[in-house]
Amino acid sequence: MDINLLSLATLLFFGFIASFLNAIVGGGGLISLPALMAVGLPPSTAIATNKLANTISNGTSMLTFLRAGKVDVKKIGKILPFIFIGSLIGAYTVHLVSPAILKPLMLVMLVLVATYTILKKDWGHHAEQKLLTTTKKIAFIAAFAVVGFYDGFFGPGTGSFFIFILLMMGNDFLQAAGNAKAFNFTSNLAALAMFLALGEVNFLYGLPMGFVMIFGAILGSKFALKRDTKIMRIIFIAMTCLLIVKNAWDYFGPNE
């Protein structure tokens, strides 16, 4: 496939913005995936190429948060394999089924996430030490695995879902953002491995886009680390609402 310079420039621009926002509260796929589809890539190839760029971006964000001590490796380490396996299965499934079938469910989930976060005004401002029962631990692990599956299958909004679950577990917004980067990197890596095996990745667009997204991820991570949890909460709500509007338009808007 020949590379189109105008398409590449478009992807570099939107990739930078997507990685900056994604490093703060997630939701970057709202920008990067539609941009890849807009330059003419088939849906499965666009999703696969987005995983390549986002693996690079989320890996950069994760390292930045890790160095700042905002990734709790001991607490989240046991969860990562479940996310990895879920994402592998999701990436294989998208090769068989159109990801459009998940749009209605994703829209409902995003509305619930936004509503709950808005109503719980002090939620996520301070970390809480919660003692989880075995049943709750299993439920949270299952939820992370499902989000991992969703990321491999489609993707946009994954970071927001990870952060929401981490907030439910007692993380504050900054801790949740850091831990979510480790989860997001894991799910991206698993999906990328599957897409590489299936031969769906477009390297001509994915690698340059991923390179530019490194800088957006660094700036976004540093921005997040310098802000308090109240600002993070506002940005999280705004990004989630933007995801709702975008996906509602895609689902209910006029079809071309």
C-alpha positions as CSV (number, residue, x, y, z in Angstrom):
1,M,0.0,0.0,0.0
2,D,1.3,3.4,-1.0
3,I,1.4,6.1,1.6
4,N,-0.5,9.4,1.1
5,L,1.3,12.4,2.6
6,L,-1.9,14.3,3.3
7,S,-3.4,11.3,5.1
8,L,-0.2,10.8,7.1
9,A,-0.1,14.5,8.1
10,T,-3.8,14.2,9.3
11,L,-3.0,11.1,11.3
12,L,0.0,12.7,12.9
13,F,-2.0,15.7,14.0
14,F,-5.0,13.8,15.4
15,G,-2.7,11.2,16.9
16,F,-0.9,13.8,18.9
17,I,-4.1,15.2,20.3
18,A,-5.5,11.7,21.0
19,S,-2.4,10.6,22.9
20,F,-2.4,13.8,25.0
21,L,-6.0,13.4,26.1
22,N,-5.6,9.6,26.5
23,A,-2.6,10.1,28.9
24,I,-4.8,12.2,31.2
25,V,-8.1,10.4,31.5
26,G,-8.4,8.0,28.5
27,G,-10.7,8.3,25.6
28,G,-8.1,9.0,22.9
29,G,-9.5,6.3,20.7
30,L,-12.4,8.6,20.2
31,I,-10.0,10.7,18.0
32,S,-7.4,8.3,16.7
33,L,-9.7,5.5,15.4
34,P,-12.1,7.7,13.4
35,A,-9.0,9.5,12.0
36,L,-7.6,6.1,10.7
37,M,-11.0,5.2,9.2
38,A,-11.3,8.7,7.6
39,V,-8.1,8.1,5.6
40,G,-9.6,5.0,4.0
41,L,-8.5,2.1,6.1
42,P,-11.1,-0.8,6.5
43,P,-12.5,-1.1,10.0
44,S,-10.5,-4.1,11.0
45,T,-7.3,-2.6,9.7
46,A,-8.0,0.7,11.3
47,I,-8.6,-1.0,14.7
48,A,-5.4,-3.0,14.3
49,T,-3.3,0.0,13.3
50,N,-4.8,2.0,16.1
51,K,-3.6,-0.7,18.5
52,L,0.0,-0.4,17.2
53,A,0.0,3.4,17.7
54,N,-1.8,3.2,21.1
55,T,0.6,0.5,22.4
56,I,3.4,2.9,21.8
57,S,1.5,5.8,23.3
58,N,0.2,3.9,26.4
59,G,3.6,2.4,27.0
60,T,5.1,5.9,27.1
61,S,2.3,7.1,29.5
62,M,2.7,4.1,31.7
63,L,6.4,4.7,32.1
64,T,5.9,8.3,33.0
65,F,3.3,7.4,35.6
66,L,5.5,4.6,36.9
67,R,8.5,6.8,37.4
68,A,6.2,9.2,39.4
69,G,5.1,6.3,41.6
70,K,1.5,6.4,40.4
71,V,1.4,2.8,39.2
72,D,0.8,0.3,42.0
73,V,2.6,-2.7,40.4
74,K,2.1,-5.0,43.4
75,K,-1.7,-4.5,43.6
76,I,-2.5,-4.6,39.8
77,G,0.1,-7.3,38.8
78,K,-2.3,-10.2,39.4
79,I,-5.0,-8.5,37.2
80,L,-2.9,-8.0,34.1
81,P,-3.1,-11.6,32.8
82,F,-6.9,-11.6,32.8
83,I,-6.9,-8.3,30.8
84,F,-4.3,-9.7,28.4
85,I,-6.3,-12.9,27.7
86,G,-9.6,-10.9,27.4
87,S,-8.0,-8.6,24.9
88,L,-6.5,-11.5,22.9
89,I,-10.0,-13.0,22.6
90,G,-11.5,-9.7,21.7
91,A,-9.0,-9.0,18.9
92,Y,-9.6,-12.5,17.4
93,T,-13.4,-11.9,17.6
94,V,-13.2,-8.7,15.6
95,H,-11.8,-10.7,12.8
96,L,-15.1,-12.7,12.8
97,V,-17.8,-10.2,13.8
98,S,-18.4,-6.5,13.1
99,P,-17.5,-4.3,16.2
100,A,-20.6,-2.2,15.4
101,I,-22.7,-4.7,17.5
102,L,-21.1,-3.3,20.7
103,K,-22.0,0.4,20.0
104,P,-25.4,0.4,21.8
105,L,-24.0,-1.3,24.9
106,M,-21.0,1.0,25.0
107,L,-23.3,4.0,24.7
108,V,-25.4,2.8,27.7
109,M,-22.3,2.1,29.8
110,L,-20.7,5.5,29.1
111,V,-24.0,7.2,30.2
112,L,-23.9,5.2,33.4
113,V,-20.3,6.1,34.0
114,A,-20.8,9.8,33.4
115,T,-24.0,9.9,35.5
116,Y,-22.5,8.1,38.5
117,T,-19.3,10.2,38.5
118,I,-21.3,13.5,38.3
119,L,-23.6,12.5,41.2
120,K,-20.8,11.3,43.4
121,K,-19.3,14.8,43.8
122,D,-16.4,13.9,46.2
123,W,-15.7,10.5,44.5
124,G,-12.1,10.0,43.5
125,H,-10.7,13.1,45.4
126,H,-9.0,10.9,48.0
127,A,-7.7,7.3,47.9
128,E,-9.7,4.9,50.1
129,Q,-8.4,1.6,51.5
130,K,-11.2,-0.8,50.8
131,L,-11.3,-4.4,52.1
132,L,-12.7,-6.4,49.2
133,T,-14.5,-9.7,49.8
134,T,-13.6,-12.7,47.6
135,T,-16.8,-12.2,45.7
136,K,-16.0,-8.5,45.0
137,K,-12.5,-9.4,43.9
138,I,-13.8,-11.9,41.4
139,A,-16.3,-9.4,40.2
140,F,-13.7,-6.7,39.7
141,I,-11.3,-9.1,37.9
142,A,-14.2,-10.2,35.6
143,A,-15.0,-6.6,34.9
144,F,-11.3,-5.9,34.0
145,A,-11.3,-8.9,31.7
146,V,-14.5,-7.8,29.9
147,V,-13.0,-4.3,29.4
148,G,-9.8,-6.0,28.0
149,F,-12.1,-8.0,25.6
150,Y,-13.8,-4.7,24.6
151,D,-10.4,-3.1,23.9
152,G,-9.3,-5.9,21.7
153,F,-12.6,-5.9,19.9
154,F,-13.1,-2.2,19.4
155,G,-11.4,0.2,21.8
156,P,-12.6,3.8,22.2
157,G,-13.5,4.5,25.8
158,T,-11.4,1.7,27.3
159,G,-9.3,4.1,29.4
160,S,-12.5,5.6,30.9
161,F,-13.9,2.2,31.8
162,F,-10.6,1.1,33.4
163,I,-10.5,4.4,35.4
164,F,-14.1,4.0,36.5
165,I,-13.5,0.4,37.8
166,L,-10.4,1.6,39.7
167,L,-12.3,4.4,41.3
168,M,-14.9,1.8,42.4
169,M,-12.0,0.0,44.1
170,G,-10.9,3.0,46.1
171,N,-8.3,4.7,43.9
172,D,-8.2,8.5,43.6
173,F,-8.3,9.9,40.1
174,L,-4.5,10.3,39.8
175,Q,-3.9,6.7,41.0
176,A,-6.6,5.4,38.7
177,A,-5.1,7.2,35.7
178,G,-1.7,5.7,36.4
179,N,-2.9,2.2,37.0
180,A,-5.3,2.4,34.0
181,K,-2.2,3.1,31.8
182,A,-0.7,-0.2,32.8
183,F,-4.0,-2.0,32.1
184,N,-4.4,-0.2,28.8
185,F,-0.9,-1.0,27.7
186,T,-1.5,-4.6,28.5
187,S,-4.7,-4.8,26.5
188,N,-3.2,-2.9,23.6
189,L,-0.2,-5.2,23.6
190,A,-2.3,-8.4,23.6
191,A,-4.6,-7.1,20.8
192,L,-1.6,-6.0,18.8
193,A,0.0,-9.4,19.0
194,M,-3.2,-11.0,17.7
195,F,-3.6,-8.4,14.9
196,L,0.0,-8.9,13.8
197,A,-0.7,-12.7,13.6
198,L,-3.7,-12.0,11.5
199,G,-1.8,-9.6,9.2
200,E,-4.1,-6.6,9.8
201,V,-1.7,-3.9,10.9
202,N,-0.8,-1.0,8.5
203,F,2.8,-0.1,9.5
204,L,3.1,2.8,7.0
205,Y,0.6,4.7,9.0
206,G,0.8,3.1,12.4
207,L,4.5,3.5,13.1
208,P,4.7,7.3,12.3
209,M,1.5,7.9,14.1
210,G,2.8,6.0,17.1
211,F,6.1,8.0,17.1
212,V,4.3,11.3,17.3
213,M,1.9,9.9,20.0
214,I,5.0,9.4,22.2
215,F,5.3,13.2,22.6
216,G,1.6,13.7,23.2
217,A,1.7,10.9,25.8
218,I,4.6,12.5,27.6
219,L,3.0,15.9,27.7
220,G,-0.4,14.6,28.7
221,S,1.1,12.5,31.5
222,K,3.1,15.4,32.9
223,F,0.0,17.6,32.7
224,A,-2.0,15.0,34.7
225,L,0.7,14.6,37.3
226,K,0.8,18.4,38.0
227,R,-3.0,18.6,38.5
228,D,-5.0,17.8,41.5
229,T,-7.8,15.2,41.6
230,K,-10.6,17.8,41.3
231,I,-9.3,18.9,37.9
232,M,-8.8,15.3,36.8
233,R,-12.5,14.6,37.8
234,I,-13.7,17.5,35.6
235,I,-11.6,16.4,32.6
236,F,-12.8,12.8,33.1
237,I,-16.4,13.8,33.0
238,A,-15.9,16.1,30.0
239,M,-14.1,13.3,28.1
240,T,-16.8,10.8,28.9
241,C,-19.5,13.1,27.8
242,L,-17.7,13.8,24.6
243,L,-17.5,10.0,24.0
244,I,-21.2,9.8,24.6
245,V,-22.0,12.5,22.1
246,K,-19.7,11.0,19.5
247,N,-21.0,7.5,19.8
248,A,-24.6,8.7,20.0
249,W,-24.1,10.5,16.7
250,D,-22.5,7.5,15.1
251,Y,-25.4,5.3,16.2
252,F,-28.4,7.5,15.8
253,G,-27.1,10.0,13.2
254,P,-27.9,10.0,9.5
255,N,-26.2,7.1,7.6
256,E,-24.4,8.1,4.4
